[in-house]
């Protein structure tokens, strides 16, 4: 456990080194900031208007963090880093209980040493916390189904309900849905034998109801019943329409999980068709059920965002750990892994190497890019040392070393080397490549918004959606409600100066009599409407 605590430090290092990213990271941090600014901790809000898309629990965590560390990037991401540590300890303890300490450590290392699972504990999005509660609700449901001890059954059923309730007040009813579908998938596979008792079902809903009723009573007291209808309607909309334009092909999440969860996605492959299953508590069947429920459900829904399939990471890490554990005990490495793992790893290493090299020679790209905003963004002056490509070279060399150990059958040595390789590589990317990419994509806008802090003004975007101007402009509480009407900001009798931000592909404000173009920076135009 000391080793896992030390490894989890990687989640905390550099949390504040890069600006928060639009939309989700800035959106959530802004909701927490506005709770503090308005001194209203029961209402989730954006631009000081009810934000009924998300429940409050994650924002409370961010508020607590901001109270400790101030309103900054580190504080916004700190809760997820803490949960990263909790994940590692949880996997270790569950693995040790049902297998042994070695299996628990392998499970934690598989999770820690894979791309997207590692990265999302360095983010400020809701999903790490949301998924943790879902996983625990599934785990305690597993204990309910398999517990011969009636006293323990009471405890497990209530805990499963409590954690399911916590998942719902973290992100929404899909937390309960994933538990229910996973249970259904497992019961179908087992031909509904055994089936949870009526007592355990009632105890589950008791724990669930305690959490949900606490949240609903606060929500209705603060915002009335209307907000609950809007909240539910939004959750339905996510399933039926491409909210925010996030429409992708059906296979999108299959690709994201397979490539993004390297190397554990490759290591887990044998477990998807291995017929022999001696896992205690039928853990393998449960993990397969959870994995496929998440992957298929979020492939069906119209709205597809990369982190929607992140609930697959936990069961996939178990399957990878099971593969490693069995291969190590049998002394046999599957040929499929020997072939696919080096290929995918080298492709990822080449991509990390190529990104800086391409940007060094960005002038050659301009003629082939049809998007003027992208071209203007690339032209923004960002200082590169010229050595950033070495991060990808380091990853490939360390990968090859780990592969040598794998081919020699020293799978534990492979796991340790590759885990360290990925953690170090991502840390180097975080300090050398990511800040510069962020400067191209949103840096000019964020720097402009930061320059507005402390001024008496209104600020809005024109022609595109963003949350950056609220958070980095530190929009204060108590502004006129008229600001919500863009026509009033454009043409009305305003009582403050108005800043408008547009992309350079939208020049409508250039000819507006009330606005003056004060600056073009990167892919953005910045306008000012002064008071008469």
N, C-alpha and C positions, 0 to 999 in steps of 0.2 A: 504493500500500500504506500510505503514511502516513495518507492520508485514511481508509482502512478501520480503521486502528488508532485514530484519533481517534473515529470513529463507534462503535467497540466500547466506548468508555468509557461509553456509555449503558447497557450491560449491567451495569456495575459500580456505577454511582451508585444509592444507595438500597437496596442489597441487604439491609441489615439494618434497614430502616425499618419493616417489618411483620413480625409474628410468623409463624413457619412455619404452614402450613395442615394441619389434619387431613384425610385420613389420610396420604397418601403423603409429603409433605414431612417431617412430623414422624416418621413411621415410619422413613424412610431415615436422617435425622439421628440418631435414637435408636440405630439399629444401629451407626452410626459411633461415637457416644459410648460405647456399651457395649463396643466393641472397646477403646477407650482405658481405660475404667474397669476392665475385667477383664484388661487386658494380654494379650488373646487376639485376634490379628489374622487368624487362619485360620478363625475361626468367626463366621458371621453369626448374630446373635441379637437377640431382642426380649424384654424382661423377663428377660434373662440365660438364655433358653431358645433352643434351636436354631431359627433362622428359615430354613427350607429353601426358601422361595419364591423367593429371589433369590441369584444368585452374588455374589462379594465385590468385584469390581473397582471399581464405583462407590463403595462404602463406603471402600475404600482411598484413593480420591481425597479423599473427605470427611474421612477421618482425617488425611491429610497437611495439608489446609486447616485443620482444627481445631488441629493442632499449631502452625501458623503464627499463626492469628488468634484462637485460643481457641474454646470451645464456644459458638457463637452463630449467629444467623441468617445473618450475612454469610459466615461460614466454610462453612455448609451449602450455600449457593448459589454460592459462589465458583467451584467447578469448572465449572459450566455457563456462567458468564460467560466463563471462559477458552475454553471450547469454542465459544462464540459468535464470539469473535475468530478461532478456527481455521476455523470454517465460512466466514466472509467471505473470509479469505485463500485457502482451498482453492478456493472458487468462482471467485475472481478468477484464480488461477493456472491452473486447468483451462480457464476461458474464454479466457484469453490464449493458452494453448498451442494450442488447437484452432480458435479464431477470431482474436481480437486483444484488446488491452488494454481497448478500449472495451466489448466484449461482456462481458469478465470483470467490469468495474466495474458494468455494468448488472445482471448476474446477482446480484452481491453486494448491490446496492442494492434490488433487488426483494425479496430475502429479508429484509434488514434492515428494510425499510419496510413490512412486513405484520404484521397484528395478532398472531396466535398465534405465528408464528415468532419475532417479537421478544420476546414475553412469556416464552416458555419458557426463554430464557437468563437470566431473572431468577428462576427457580424452583430448587427443590432436588430435582427429580424425576430419574429415571434416564434418561429417553428422549433428551434431547439428546446424551448421550455414546453411548448405544446406537445411535442412528440415524446418528451420524457414522461409526462403524465399519462399519455396514451399507453406507452410501453409498460409502465407500472400497473396500469389498470388491467392490461392483458396478462401480465405476469401473475397478479393475484387472482385473476379469473382462472388461470391454469392451476393454481394451488387449490382453488375451490373445487374444480372438476376432479382433481386427483387426491384430495385430502381425505384420509380415513378417520382423522381426528375431528370430532364434532365441535370441540371447543375452538380449534384452530380454524375450522370452516367459518365460524361466525366472524372471526377476526379477518380472514382473507376476503370474505364477501363484502364486508363493510369497507375494507381498504380499497378493493377494486372499485366500488361505487364512489368513494371519496376521490380517488385519482381520476376517474372518468369525469366526475363533476368539475375537478380542477382543470381538466383539458378543455371542457366546454367554456368555462369562464375565462380561459386564456385566449381561445381563438374562435370557438363557436361549436354548434351541434355536430359538426363532422367528427369531433373527438369521440362522441358517443357512438356515432354511426360506424366508425372504424372498428371499435371494440365489438359492436354487435355483429358486423359482417365477418369479422375474424372468428368469433365464436360460432357463427353459423357455418362458415367454411370448414372449421374443425369438426363440428358435429356431423356434417354431411359426410366428411371423409371417414368418420368413425361410425357411420350409420346410427347416429344419435344414441350411442352407448359409450360411456354413461351420459346421462342428461342431468343438468343442474336441478337440484331439488327446489320445490316451491319456497322452502325456508331460505335457501341461499339467494334466490332471486329477490325475495322481499328484503333481505338484509342488504343486498347490493343497492336496491333502490332507496333504502333508508340512508345509506352513506351518500348516495348521489343526490338525494333530495335535500340533505342538510346543506351541501355546498351550493346547489342551484338556488334554493329558496333564499339563502343569505344574499346572493347576488341579485336575484330578481326583486327582492323587497327593497334593496337600495336603488335599483334601476327605476322601478316604478315610482318610488317615493320622489326621486330626483327629477325624472323625465316623463313620467306618465306611461300609460299602456301603449301609446302610439309608437314610441321608439322600438318596442319589442316587435311590432308588426313590420316596421321598416328593416330591422335587423334580420328577421327571418326572410323577408323578401329579397334582401341582398344575397343571403346565402343560397337561395334558389337561383338567383340570377347568375351566380358564379358557375353553376352547373349547366345552365341553359344557353348562355351567351358568352362571347369572348370579351369579358370585362377588360377595359383598358387596352384593348387591341391585342391581348396575349392569346392569339389563336395559333395553334401549331398542329402538325399532323398527328395521327393516332399514335405512331411509334415514338413520338418525341421523348417521353419519359423512359422508354426502354433504352434509348441511346444515352440519355443523360445519366442514368444509373450505372449502365455498364462502363462507360468511359469515365464518368465523374467519380465513381467509387473505386477506381484503381488504387491498389492491387486487390482489394478484398473481393471485388466483383469477379475477378478471374479465379481467385483461389476458391471461391464458393461454388463454381460451376459443377464439380462432381456431385455435389449434394442435391442438385436438382433432378438427377435421374437415378441416383443410387437407390435401389429398392430396399436394401437392408437398413433397418432403423432400430438401434438399441438405445436411443436417447432417453434419459429419465424423464418422467412426466410427459412423455410424447412431445418434448420441447421442439424437436425438429418439425413435426407436423404443425405445431402451433406457429412456428416461425415462418414456415412456408405459407401457411394460410394468411398470416399478417402481410407478408411480402406481396403475395399475388393480389390480395384485396386492395392494397394501396396502389400498386402499379396499374391494375386494370381500372379501378375506379377513376383515378386521375388521368388515365388515358381516354376514358369515355367522356369526361366533362369537357366542355368547350374551352374554358379558360385554362391555359397551361402556362405555368411559371416554373422556373427551374427548381425552386424549393418545395413545390407542392408534393413531389415524390420523396421528400426527405425522410418520411416515416419508414421507408424501406431500408434505411441505413442500419438500424438496430438489428432487425432479423437477418439482414445480409451479413452483418459482422459475425453473428452467431454461426451461420452456415460456413463462413470462411474459417472461423476458429475450429469448427468441427472437422473440416477438411484437413487443416494443418495438424490437428491433434491425431487424426487417424493416419495421415501420411507419415508422421513422425514415428508413431508406434509400429506401423507396418514396414517402415523403411523403404517405401515405394512412392515415387513422385509420378503423378499422372502425366502422360505425354502431352495431353491437351494443354496443361498448365505450362509445361516446358516450352511449348511453341507460342501460345498466345501471350503469355505474360511479358516476354522480352519484346515482342512486336509492339504491343500497346504501350509499354513503358518507354521504348525508344521514340515512338511517335509523339508521346507527351513531352519527352525531353527535347525533341526537335522543335516542337511548337514553342516551348519556353525560350529556346535559343533563338528562334526565328523572329519572334515579335520585336525585340529590340533592334535586330539587324534590319528588318523591314522599315522600322520607324527612322533609323539612321538615314535611310535612303528614301524617305517619304516623298521627295520631289518627283520620283519616278512613278508614283501612284496617282498623281493628280489627274492626269489625262484619262485614266481608266475609271475614275470615280464619278458617277453621275449625280451625286448628292452635293450641292454647294455647301450645305451646312457641314458635312463631313470633311470636305476639303478645307474650309475655313478653320475648322477645329484642328485639323492636322497642321495647319500653318502657324498656329499659336506657338509662341516661343517657349520651348521647354528644354531645359539643360540636361543633356545626357553625357555621361562620362565616357561612353564608348566601350565600357567593360561589362555592361549589364548582361550581355549574351553568355558570359561565363557561368551564370547561374544555371542555365540549361545544360551547359557542358558538365558542370559538377554533378547535376542530377543523373545524366547518362552514365558517367564514369562510375558513380556510386551504385547505380542500378546494375551495371555489368559485374561489379564486384559481388553484389548480392546474388546475381544469377549464377555465378561460378559456384557459390556455396550451395545454391539450390540444386544444381546439376550433380553436385557431389553428395547429395542426400542430407546435407546439414541444414535442415529446414528451419530450425530455431535460429541459427546464425543468420540465415537469409532474412528471417522475419525481423530480427533486431536491426540489422544493417539497413534494410529497406525502410523500416519505421523511422530510424534516425535520419535517413536520406530525405524522406519526404518532409519531415518536420523542419529540418534545416533549410531545405529548398524553399518551402513556403515562407519561412521567415525572411529569407533573402529576397524573395519576390516582393514581400510586403514592404521592405525597406528600399529596394532599388528600382523595381519595375512598376509596381502598382501605383505609387504616388504620381509617376509621370503620365501613366495612362489616364489616371483620374483628372490630371490637369488638362489633357486634351478634351475629355468628354464633358466636364462640368466645371472645371477650375475657374474660368473667367467669370461665370455667373456667381459662383460662391464667393469669390474674392470681392466682387462688386457688392454683393449683399452684405458682406461683413463690413464694408466701408460705410454702410448706412446705419450701423448700430449707434444708438444714442441720438439720432436725429429725429426731428418731429416731421413725420411724413406718412404717406400711404405708398404701398408697393404692391404691384401685381404683375403677373405674366400675361402676355397677350398672344393668343393663338396656339399656346401649348400649355400642358399641365405640369406643375412642379410644386414641391413643398419647400424647396431650398430657400426661397425668399422669406418665408415665415420663420424658419429656424435660424438661418444664418443672418437674417436681418433683425432678429430678436424683436419681432413685432409685439408691441406692448398690449396689455389688457386694457379694455375700456374705450377703444376707438369707436367712432360713429358707425352704427349699423348700415348707414348708407354706402359704406365702402364695399359692401357685398354686391352692389349694383355696378357693373363695369361701365355702363353708360353714364352713370353719375360721375365716376372717376374721369371719364373721357370728356364729358361735356357739361356736367353739372356745376353747381355753385359750391365747389370744394372749399374746405377750411384749412387744408394743409397742402403742401407740395405733393405731387404724385409722381412716382417713378414707375415706368413700364419697361418690362423686359420682353423682347421677342427674339426669335431666331432670325438670322439674316435672310432666310428664305421667305420671310414675311415682312414686307416693307410698307405696309398700309399706313403706319403711323408717320412715315416720312412726310406725308402731305397733310397731316392733321394740323389744323391751325393752332391747337392748344399745346402741342408737344414739340420739343426740340430734341433732335438726336445729339446726345452729349458724348457718346463714345461707341465705338465698335471694337469688340475684343473677342478674338477667337470666332466662334460661330454665333455670337450674340450681339444684338443691338440694345443699347440702353438709352431710354428717353426720359425727359423731365418735363413736367408741367409745373411751372412756377405760379405762385399766387400773384394776382394782379398788383 
